[in-house]
Amino acid sequence: MYDNILVPTDGSETAEVAVEHAVEMAKRYEATLHTLYVVDIDAVNFSLGTEQLDRLKSGGLDEMDDVKEGAEEATGRVADRASEEGVDVVEEVRAGTPHDTIVKYAENNGIDVIVMGSHGRGGVKRALLGSVAERVLRTTHLPVFVVDVEE
């Protein structure tokens, strides 16, 4: 049923809960688990100059050691967890708008299902903060398994 499963991660506790579900699904279906960390260019836009931001958009993550290190640590934790269960893993780090980058990665890499965490915010908090999971749900036709983390 599932050959390729995508679990986006930002290294947060919310993402880690989704990772457990994704690893279990990949193990059950003998699927490849793709883990994706998206460096949010909108979030770093204020701290970077135009030249650095353009380099980041075109894949210049190597010049941002602290960001690259955090991204690789987050995807590495997913890979380690998957390896414990004998699951094959593909690790990716991309720069872009998170929901767009997740959807494009899924469409371009034969992903069958996206597994991601959500803070479960509602009302004003969701409207003000937005939700990557909600935006992914609205912009893809792929199945999305959302793990709601209770606070």
N, C-alpha and C positions, 0 to 999 in steps of 0.2 A: 504494500500500500504506500509506504513512504521509503524512498531511496535516499533522499537528501533533506535534512532538517536544518533549519537556520535558527540559531539562538543569538540574537544581538545581546551584547553585554556592555555595561559601563563600569563593571566592577563593584556595583552597589549590592547591598543585601537583597534588594528586590530582584535584581538580575540573577543573583546566585540561587534564589528559590526556583526561578524559571529554568536555570541550568540543570537542576536535579531532575525536573520533569523531562527536559530535552534529552538528557543522557539516557534516562530510562526508556523513552520512546525509541531512540536510536538503537539501543541494545535490543529491545523487543523486535524491532523491524529489521535488524541488521543493516541499518542505514548509516550513511556518512553524516557526521555532525559538522556543520559549518558554524564557526563562531566569528562574529563581526563586531568590531569596536569602531564606532563612528566618532571622529573628532568633529564636534559641532562648530562649524566655521562661523555661525552667527554668534555663538557664545564667546569665541576668542577674537571676534572682529574688533572689539573695543580695545584690546590690549596689544594688537599687532598693527604695524604699519601696512599700508596698501601693498607694498612690494612683498613683504613676508606673507601676507594673506594670499596674494596671487600664487606664490610659490607653494603654499600649503594646499591650495585648491588643485594644483597640478601635480600633487604627489610629493611635495617637498617636506615630508614629515621628518626626515632624517635630521633636519636642522633644528628641530624642537625636541631636544633630548628628554626633557622631563615629561612632555606629552607622550612621546613615543614609548618611553619606559612604562608609564602608567597603562597605556593601551596594550602593550605586549604582556604586562603582568596580568591584566584582566583576561585576555584571550588565553594566556598560558595556564591560568587556573582552570579554565574550562577544558583545555586540552588535557591537563593532568587528571582531572576528574573523569573525563571520557576514557582516557587510557587505562585507568583503574578497572574499568568495565569492559575493556577490549573493544572500544568503539573507535573507528577511524575518524580523524578530525582534520578539518581545513581551517587554518587561522587567517583572518584578514583584518587589516586596519585600513580604514578609508577616511577621507575628509569630506565633509559635505553637510547638508541639512539631514539630520538623523532619519526622519521618516522616509524622505525621498531616497536616500542612500540605501536604506534597508530594502525598500521595495525594488529598486533597480538591481541590487545585488541578487535578490531572490529571483527576479525575472531572467537575469542573465546567467544564472548558475544552476538552473534546473531544480530549484528548491520546490519541495512538495508541500511543506508546512512550515510556518514561522511560529516559534515558541518564545514568548516574551513576558516579562513581568510588568505589573502595573501597581501603582501605589493605591489604587482604588479611591482616588479623590473624586469628589462630586461637587456639584453646584459651582459656587463662586471660585473655589480653589482650582477646580479643573479649568474653568473659563480663563482665569488669570495665568495659571501656570502652563496650561496646555497639556497634552498627553501624547507622547510619541506613539504609545500603543494604539490610542484612538485614531491618530492620523494614519498609522499603518493600516488599521482596519478599514478606513474610509478610502484608501488609495490602492488597494490590491484586491485581486479576485482570488488570491490563494487563501487556503484556510489559515487562520491565525488562532493559536491556542494561547489565551491570556491567563496568566497566573496572577490572581489578585492576592496581594500580601496584606494581611491584617496588621494594623498597627497596635 
